[in-house]
Amino acid sequence: MGKNLTSRTEDYSKWYNELVVKADLAENSGVRGCMVIKPYGFAIWEKMQAALDKMFKETGHQNAYFPLFIPKSYLSKEASHVEGFAKECAVVTHYRLKNAEDGSGIVVDDEAKLEEELIVRPTSETIIWDTYRRWIQSYRDLPLLLNQWANVVRWEMRTRLFLRTAEFLWQEGHTAHATKEEAMEEAEMIMHLYAEFAENHMALPVIKGTKTESERFAGAEETFCIEALMQDGKALQAGTSHFLGQNFAKAFDVKFANKEGKQDYVWATSWGVSTRLMGALIMTHSDDNGLVLPPKLAPIQVVIVPIYKGTEQLDAIAEKIDSLVKALREKGITVKFDDRDTHKPGFKFNEYELKGVPIRLAVGQRDLENGTYELARRDTLEKQSVPAENVVTTIISLLEEIQANIYNKALQHREASTQSVDTYDEFKKMIDSKGGFIAAHWDGTAETEEKIQQETKATIRCIPINVEPEAGKCMVTGKPSPYRVLFAKAY
């Protein structure tokens, strides 16, 4: 199984596209802009889902499900929200097809036009807040902490598997609170939760911060985010959490009786991460040999490949391996014994390296006689011989080591790719030559922000939440600036 991947240095974009397909993660579908997530790719997404879902429930959230279709009139109730999504909406206008009279095929029945068009959800704030109006009457009904796992559609002209597709999978949380303080605490807590997931499960170091006004979610008063840096020096927004104020409550007339018996509008948040995290996972850790997966998200954490001649040797290896497989599974480790007789060991080694399996064991007749296993780790490609009696403890330890190692490698790359500049000329040279995160002073105006984006294609990724006060001057206008913000080109 020849990998034949384009190298990252030769063409990073081509390397990514080839890897997604060759590692059996996803492929383009017959629907323009939409993808098919293949079983191996979906298995990774399921692990992400499971970890996040557990974290949501531990913080008091429950899952629900809301309709895919949203009446067009709902979107027009919150002005900035509809303006933010209007150009990305897919619209359903009819509810029936019929056979063409000339026998040419199926056509839309003109007499089956909907009285009101339906929007295929780009996000669910409007349909959910219309529902919350019926559910919330009193402070006793609050807080309402719901999440849904769903698909959404945002019409995209330029698509790339996982990173930007017309339809994608995600989770979206929508919460309602009695006070502004509670809602702000919720939005910020979710940002920290996302960061914990990214760093502890994805081995993805992130920077937590807030978005500028022009980069906020449509309809939000504050957007918290986590930003990651890919190997090519571009940033990727890995998750966002929004404080919506009372905007949607006012738009949909969601009021409650507070403890004093007075009517007040509810305070809201929304937050989400999507299958875009798959793209972040691939681009952060993988190499020219294929995927490198963090053990916590790898569908197969350990693969065992027998090396044998004839069924007699295979049976002997299988009998010996059976107890090892059971011992590993008892420890919660996902393990596969690949006894396919249709492929040679070399093919299998290549396949599992391409698919990023963290640990590979090779077992032959000589290994059985010596009481050892040849163990190879995917992150460093190093091999070692391990005594059979130590193999389970070695694997447990090594999985933890691999998880930490690939996180530290990504962190070192980010730190080496983060620079500070003081002048606009320095900034332009660095963004073109090196990329990465650039910390620079900005005067806080949308005009300067837009000028920088138009001239350099770099955007303000975030204002870090732990930003140090540092009086300075905007690199473009020379106006006063209280701190540096992070710029980068981004996906």
C-alpha positions as CSV (number, residue, x, y, z in Angstrom):
1,M,0.0,0.0,0.0
2,G,2.1,2.9,-1.3
3,K,1.4,6.1,0.5
4,N,2.9,8.4,-2.2
5,L,1.9,11.5,-0.3
6,T,3.0,14.9,-1.5
7,S,5.3,16.3,1.1
8,R,4.2,19.1,3.4
9,T,7.1,21.4,2.3
10,E,6.3,20.8,-1.4
11,D,2.6,21.6,-1.2
12,Y,0.9,21.6,2.2
13,S,-2.6,22.0,0.8
14,K,-2.2,19.1,-1.6
15,W,-0.6,17.0,1.2
16,Y,-3.7,17.6,3.4
17,N,-6.2,16.7,0.6
18,E,-4.4,13.5,-0.3
19,L,-4.0,12.4,3.3
20,V,-7.7,12.8,4.1
21,V,-8.6,10.6,1.2
22,K,-5.8,8.0,1.4
23,A,-6.2,7.5,5.2
24,D,-9.8,6.7,4.5
25,L,-11.2,9.6,6.5
26,A,-13.6,11.2,3.9
27,E,-14.2,11.8,0.3
28,N,-16.1,14.2,-1.9
29,S,-19.7,13.2,-2.6
30,G,-22.1,13.5,-5.6
31,V,-23.5,16.6,-3.9
32,R,-21.3,19.6,-4.7
33,G,-19.6,20.9,-1.6
34,C,-20.7,18.0,0.6
35,M,-18.6,15.1,1.9
36,V,-18.9,11.5,2.8
37,I,-17.3,10.8,6.2
38,K,-16.0,7.2,5.9
39,P,-16.1,4.7,8.8
40,Y,-12.5,5.4,10.0
41,G,-13.0,9.2,10.0
42,F,-16.4,8.9,11.6
43,A,-14.9,6.6,14.3
44,I,-12.5,9.5,15.3
45,W,-15.5,12.0,15.3
46,E,-17.4,9.5,17.5
47,K,-14.6,9.6,20.0
48,M,-14.6,13.4,20.0
49,Q,-18.4,13.3,20.4
50,A,-18.2,10.9,23.4
51,A,-15.6,13.0,25.2
52,L,-17.3,16.3,24.7
53,D,-20.8,14.9,25.5
54,K,-19.5,13.6,28.8
55,M,-18.0,17.0,29.6
56,F,-21.3,18.7,28.7
57,K,-23.3,16.5,30.9
58,E,-20.9,16.8,33.8
59,T,-21.5,20.5,33.7
60,G,-25.3,20.1,33.8
61,H,-26.2,20.2,30.2
62,Q,-28.8,17.9,28.5
63,N,-29.2,16.9,24.9
64,A,-32.3,17.7,22.8
65,Y,-33.1,17.9,19.1
66,F,-34.7,20.7,17.1
67,P,-36.0,20.9,13.5
68,L,-33.7,21.0,10.5
69,F,-36.0,23.5,8.8
70,I,-36.5,27.1,10.0
71,P,-39.3,29.4,8.7
72,K,-37.8,32.3,6.8
73,S,-39.6,34.8,9.0
74,Y,-37.7,33.6,12.1
75,L,-34.4,34.6,10.7
76,S,-35.6,38.2,10.0
77,K,-36.5,38.8,13.7
78,E,-32.9,39.4,14.8
79,A,-31.3,41.9,12.3
80,S,-27.6,41.3,12.8
81,H,-28.2,37.5,12.8
82,V,-29.9,37.4,9.5
83,E,-27.4,39.7,8.0
84,G,-24.6,37.4,9.1
85,F,-26.1,34.3,7.5
86,A,-28.3,35.5,4.6
87,K,-25.7,34.8,1.9
88,E,-25.1,31.2,3.1
89,C,-28.7,29.9,3.4
90,A,-30.2,27.1,1.5
91,V,-33.9,27.7,0.9
92,V,-36.7,25.1,0.4
93,T,-39.5,26.6,-1.7
94,H,-41.6,23.6,-2.8
95,Y,-42.9,20.4,-1.1
96,R,-43.6,18.1,-4.0
97,L,-42.2,16.7,-7.3
98,K,-44.0,15.3,-10.3
99,N,-43.3,13.5,-13.6
100,A,-42.7,15.9,-16.5
101,E,-45.5,15.9,-19.0
102,D,-43.0,15.3,-21.8
103,G,-41.6,12.2,-20.0
104,S,-38.2,13.9,-19.6
105,G,-38.0,13.0,-15.9
106,I,-38.9,14.5,-12.5
107,V,-39.7,18.2,-12.1
108,V,-40.8,20.5,-9.3
109,D,-44.6,20.8,-9.1
110,D,-45.3,24.5,-9.4
111,E,-48.6,24.1,-7.6
112,A,-46.8,22.8,-4.5
113,K,-45.1,26.0,-3.5
114,L,-44.8,26.6,0.2
115,E,-46.7,29.5,1.7
116,E,-43.5,30.4,3.6
117,E,-40.1,29.3,2.5
118,L,-38.0,27.1,4.9
119,I,-34.4,27.7,5.6
120,V,-32.1,24.6,6.0
121,R,-30.6,25.5,9.4
122,P,-27.2,27.3,9.2
123,T,-27.5,27.5,13.0
124,S,-30.4,27.0,15.4
125,E,-30.8,30.1,17.6
126,T,-34.0,31.2,16.0
127,I,-35.9,28.0,16.0
128,I,-34.7,27.3,19.6
129,W,-35.6,30.7,21.0
130,D,-39.1,30.4,19.4
131,T,-39.4,27.1,21.4
132,Y,-37.9,28.6,24.6
133,R,-40.7,31.2,24.6
134,R,-43.1,28.3,25.4
135,W,-40.9,26.7,27.9
136,I,-39.8,29.6,30.1
137,Q,-42.2,31.4,32.3
138,S,-40.5,31.8,35.6
139,Y,-37.1,32.0,37.2
140,R,-37.8,28.5,38.4
141,D,-37.5,27.4,34.7
142,L,-33.9,28.8,34.6
143,P,-31.2,28.1,33.8
144,L,-32.1,26.1,30.7
145,L,-28.9,24.3,29.6
146,L,-29.4,22.4,26.3
147,N,-27.2,21.0,23.6
148,Q,-27.9,19.3,20.3
149,W,-25.8,17.1,18.0
150,A,-26.8,18.0,14.5
151,N,-25.9,18.9,10.9
152,V,-26.1,22.4,9.5
153,V,-25.8,23.8,6.0
154,R,-23.9,27.0,5.1
155,W,-23.6,27.4,1.3
156,E,-19.9,27.5,0.4
157,M,-18.4,28.1,-3.0
158,R,-14.9,26.9,-2.1
159,T,-14.9,23.8,-0.1
160,R,-12.2,21.5,1.5
161,L,-12.9,18.2,3.3
162,F,-13.6,18.8,7.0
163,L,-12.3,22.4,6.9
164,R,-15.1,24.0,4.9
165,T,-18.1,22.1,3.5
166,A,-21.6,23.1,2.6
167,E,-23.0,20.6,5.2
168,F,-21.1,19.7,8.3
169,L,-21.7,18.0,11.6
170,W,-21.4,19.8,14.9
171,Q,-22.8,20.3,18.4
172,E,-24.6,23.5,19.3
173,G,-25.3,24.5,22.9
174,H,-28.1,27.0,23.6
175,T,-28.6,28.2,27.2
176,A,-31.0,30.6,28.9
177,H,-30.2,32.4,32.2
178,A,-31.9,34.8,34.7
179,T,-29.0,37.2,34.8
180,K,-26.3,38.7,32.6
181,E,-23.6,37.5,35.0
182,E,-24.8,33.8,34.8
183,A,-24.8,33.9,31.0
184,M,-21.4,35.5,30.8
185,E,-20.0,32.8,33.2
186,E,-21.6,30.1,31.1
187,A,-20.0,31.4,27.9
188,E,-16.6,31.7,29.4
189,M,-16.9,28.3,31.1
190,I,-17.6,26.7,27.8
191,M,-14.5,28.3,26.3
192,H,-12.4,26.8,29.0
193,L,-14.2,23.4,28.5
194,Y,-13.4,23.5,24.8
195,A,-9.7,24.3,25.6
196,E,-9.5,21.4,28.0
197,F,-10.9,19.1,25.4
198,A,-8.6,20.3,22.7
199,E,-5.5,20.1,24.9
200,N,-6.2,16.9,26.9
201,H,-7.9,14.8,24.1
202,M,-6.7,16.3,20.8
203,A,-3.2,17.2,22.1
204,L,-3.9,20.5,20.5
205,P,-2.5,23.6,22.3
206,V,-4.8,26.5,22.0
207,I,-5.0,30.2,22.9
208,K,-8.1,31.3,24.7
209,G,-9.4,34.8,23.9
210,T,-12.2,37.0,22.7
211,K,-13.1,38.1,19.2
212,T,-13.1,41.7,17.9
213,E,-16.5,43.2,17.2
214,S,-16.2,42.6,13.5
215,E,-15.2,38.9,14.0
216,R,-18.0,38.1,16.5
217,F,-20.8,35.7,15.8
218,A,-23.8,37.4,14.1
219,G,-26.1,38.5,16.9
220,A,-23.5,38.1,19.8
221,E,-22.4,40.8,22.2
222,E,-19.2,38.8,23.0
223,T,-17.5,35.9,21.4
224,F,-15.0,33.7,23.3
225,C,-12.8,31.5,21.2
226,I,-9.9,29.0,21.2
227,E,-7.4,29.4,18.4
228,A,-4.9,26.8,17.2
229,L,-1.9,27.1,14.9
230,M,-1.3,24.6,12.1
231,Q,2.0,23.3,10.8
232,D,1.9,25.7,7.8
233,G,1.7,28.7,10.0
234,K,-2.0,29.4,9.5
235,A,-4.4,29.7,12.4
236,L,-7.6,27.7,12.8
237,Q,-10.6,28.7,15.0
238,A,-11.2,25.5,17.0
239,G,-14.3,26.5,18.9
240,T,-16.4,29.5,19.9
241,S,-18.8,30.4,22.7
242,H,-21.1,33.4,22.5
243,F,-22.7,35.7,25.0
244,L,-25.9,36.7,23.2
245,G,-27.2,39.2,25.8
246,Q,-31.0,39.6,25.5
247,N,-31.0,40.0,21.8
248,F,-32.7,36.7,20.9
249,A,-35.0,36.9,24.0
250,K,-36.3,40.3,22.8
251,A,-36.6,39.2,19.2
252,F,-38.7,36.2,20.2
253,D,-40.3,37.7,23.3
254,V,-38.9,35.3,25.8
255,K,-39.7,36.8,29.2
256,F,-39.8,35.3,32.7
257,A,-41.1,36.3,36.1
258,N,-38.1,37.0,38.3
259,K,-38.0,36.4,42.1
260,E,-39.5,39.9,42.7
261,G,-42.4,38.9,40.4
262,K,-41.4,41.4,37.7
263,Q,-41.1,40.4,34.0
264,D,-37.7,40.4,32.5
265,Y,-36.0,39.2,29.3
266,V,-33.9,36.1,29.5
267,W,-30.1,36.2,29.0
268,A,-28.6,33.8,26.4
269,T,-25.5,32.0,25.2
270,S,-24.8,29.7,22.3
271,W,-21.6,27.7,21.5
272,G,-20.3,25.0,19.2
273,V,-17.5,22.9,17.7
274,S,-17.8,21.0,14.4
275,T,-16.1,18.4,12.2
276,R,-13.6,21.2,11.5
277,L,-11.8,19.8,14.5
278,M,-11.0,16.8,12.3
279,G,-9.1,19.1,10.0
280,A,-7.3,20.7,13.0
281,L,-6.3,17.2,14.3
282,I,-4.9,16.2,10.9
283,M,-3.0,19.4,10.2
284,T,-1.5,19.8,13.7
285,H,0.1,16.4,14.2
286,S,0.4,14.4,10.9
287,D,3.6,14.0,8.9
288,D,4.7,13.0,5.4
289,N,4.1,9.3,6.3
290,G,0.4,9.9,7.1
291,L,-1.8,10.5,10.1
292,V,-0.4,10.9,13.6
293,L,-3.3,10.5,16.0
294,P,-3.4,11.2,19.8
295,P,-4.1,7.9,21.6
296,K,-7.2,9.3,23.3
297,L,-8.9,9.8,19.9
298,A,-7.4,6.9,17.9
299,P,-10.1,4.4,16.8
300,I,-7.3,1.7,17.1
301,Q,-4.8,2.4,19.8
302,V,-2.8,-0.8,19.3
303,V,-2.6,-3.0,16.2
304,I,-0.9,-6.4,16.3
305,V,0.4,-7.8,13.1
306,P,1.4,-11.5,12.9
307,I,4.4,-12.5,10.8
308,Y,4.0,-16.1,9.8
309,K,4.4,-18.8,7.2
310,G,1.4,-21.1,6.9
311,T,-1.7,-21.5,9.0
312,E,0.0,-23.5,11.6
313,Q,2.3,-20.6,12.6
314,L,-0.6,-18.2,12.4
315,D,-2.7,-20.3,14.7
316,A,0.1,-20.5,17.2
317,I,0.5,-16.7,17.2
318,A,-3.2,-16.2,17.5
319,E,-3.4,-18.5,20.5
320,K,-0.6,-16.7,22.2
321,I,-1.9,-13.2,21.3
322,D,-5.5,-13.9,22.6
323,S,-4.6,-13.4,26.2
324,L,-2.7,-10.2,25.4
325,V,-5.7,-8.8,23.4
326,K,-8.0,-9.6,26.4
327,A,-5.6,-8.0,28.9
328,L,-5.4,-4.8,26.8
329,R,-9.1,-4.5,26.4
330,E,-9.7,-5.0,30.1
331,K,-7.5,-1.9,30.5
332,G,-9.8,0.0,28.2
333,I,-7.4,0.0,25.2
334,T,-8.7,-0.5,21.7
335,V,-6.7,-3.2,20.0
336,K,-6.9,-5.0,16.7
337,F,-5.3,-8.3,15.7
338,D,-4.9,-8.1,12.0
339,D,-4.8,-11.8,10.8
340,R,-5.9,-11.0,7.2
341,D,-4.2,-13.5,4.8
342,T,-5.0,-11.2,1.9
343,H,-2.2,-8.7,2.7
344,K,1.5,-9.1,3.5
345,P,2.9,-7.7,6.8
346,G,4.7,-4.9,4.9
347,F,1.4,-3.7,3.4
348,K,-0.2,-3.7,6.9
349,F,2.7,-1.8,8.5
350,N,2.3,0.9,5.8
351,E,-1.5,1.0,6.2
352,Y,-1.4,1.5,9.9
353,E,1.3,4.1,9.7
354,L,-0.8,6.0,7.2
355,K,-3.8,5.7,9.5
356,G,-1.9,7.0,12.5
357,V,-2.3,4.0,14.8
358,P,-0.2,5.0,17.9
359,I,1.4,1.6,18.6
360,R,2.1,-1.4,16.4
361,L,3.2,-4.8,17.6
362,A,4.8,-7.3,15.2
363,V,4.8,-10.9,16.3
364,G,6.6,-13.8,14.6
365,Q,7.6,-17.3,15.4
366,R,11.0,-16.1,16.7
367,D,9.3,-13.6,19.0
368,L,7.2,-16.4,20.5
369,E,10.3,-18.4,21.1
370,N,12.1,-15.5,22.7
371,G,9.1,-14.3,24.7
372,T,9.3,-10.8,23.2
373,Y,7.3,-8.4,21.0
374,E,8.6,-5.8,18.5
375,L,6.8,-2.6,19.4
376,A,6.8,0.5,17.1
377,R,5.4,3.9,18.1
378,R,3.8,6.1,15.4
379,D,4.8,9.5,16.7
380,T,8.6,9.0,16.5
381,L,8.7,5.8,14.3
382,E,11.0,4.3,17.0
383,K,11.0,0.5,17.6
384,Q,11.9,-1.5,20.7
385,S,11.8,-5.1,21.8
386,V,9.7,-5.7,24.9
387,P,9.5,-8.8,27.1
388,A,6.1,-10.4,26.9
389,E,5.6,-10.1,30.7
390,N,6.1,-6.3,30.5
391,V,4.2,-5.6,27.3
392,V,0.8,-4.5,28.8
393,T,2.4,-2.0,31.3
394,T,4.8,-0.8,28.6
395,I,1.9,-0.1,26.2
396,I,-0.1,1.7,28.9
397,S,2.8,3.9,29.7
398,L,3.7,4.5,26.1
399,L,0.2,5.6,25.1
400,E,0.4,8.3,27.8
401,E,3.9,9.3,26.6
402,I,2.8,9.5,23.0
403,Q,-0.2,11.7,24.0
404,A,2.1,14.1,25.9
405,N,4.8,14.0,23.2
406,I,2.6,15.1,20.3
407,Y,1.1,17.9,22.4
408,N,4.5,19.1,23.4
409,K,5.7,19.0,19.8
410,A,2.7,21.1,18.7
411,L,3.2,23.5,21.6
412,Q,6.9,24.0,20.7
413,H,5.9,24.7,17.1
414,R,3.4,27.3,18.2
415,E,5.8,29.0,20.5
416,A,8.5,29.0,17.8
417,S,6.0,30.5,15.4
418,T,4.7,33.3,17.6
419,Q,6.5,36.6,17.2
420,S,6.0,40.2,18.3
421,V,6.4,43.2,15.9
422,D,6.1,47.0,16.4
423,T,5.9,48.3,12.8
424,Y,3.6,47.6,9.9
425,D,6.5,46.9,7.6
426,E,7.8,44.3,10.0
427,F,4.4,42.8,10.2
428,K,3.9,42.5,6.4
429,K,7.3,40.9,5.9
430,M,6.7,38.4,8.7
431,I,3.2,37.5,7.7
432,D,4.4,36.8,4.1
433,S,7.6,35.0,5.0
434,K,7.0,33.1,8.2
435,G,3.3,33.3,9.0
436,G,2.4,32.0,12.5
437,F,0.9,34.2,15.3
438,I,2.0,37.8,15.3
439,A,1.4,39.9,18.4
440,A,1.0,43.5,17.5
441,H,-0.6,46.8,18.7
442,W,-3.9,47.8,17.1
443,D,-5.9,51.0,17.7
444,G,-9.2,49.1,18.3
445,T,-11.0,50.4,15.2
446,A,-12.8,48.4,12.6
447,E,-11.3,50.6,9.9
448,T,-7.7,49.7,10.8
449,E,-8.7,46.0,11.2
450,E,-10.2,45.9,7.7
451,K,-7.2,47.7,6.2
452,I,-4.8,45.1,7.6
453,Q,-7.0,42.3,6.3
454,Q,-7.3,43.7,2.8
455,E,-3.6,44.4,2.5
456,T,-2.2,41.3,4.1
457,K,-5.0,38.7,4.3
458,A,-4.3,38.5,8.1
459,T,-7.0,38.8,10.6
460,I,-7.1,39.4,14.4
461,R,-7.6,35.9,15.7
462,C,-8.2,36.9,19.2
463,I,-7.5,39.2,22.1
464,P,-6.0,36.7,24.6
465,I,-7.9,36.5,27.8
466,N,-4.6,36.7,29.8
467,V,-3.2,39.5,27.7
468,E,-0.7,41.6,29.5
469,P,-1.3,45.4,29.6
470,E,1.4,47.0,27.5
471,A,0.9,50.6,26.5
472,G,2.0,51.1,22.9
473,K,1.1,52.5,19.5
474,C,-0.9,50.9,16.7
475,M,1.5,49.6,14.1
476,V,-0.7,51.1,11.3
477,T,-2.0,54.4,12.6
478,G,0.3,55.2,15.6
479,K,-2.7,55.7,17.8
480,P,-2.5,54.6,21.5
481,S,-3.0,50.9,22.1
482,P,-3.4,49.3,25.6
483,Y,-2.1,45.7,24.7
484,R,-1.1,43.5,21.8
485,V,-3.6,41.3,19.9
486,L,-2.9,38.1,17.9
487,F,-2.9,38.3,14.1
488,A,-2.5,35.4,11.6
489,K,-3.7,34.2,8.3
490,A,-6.3,31.6,8.9
491,Y,-8.4,28.7,7.5
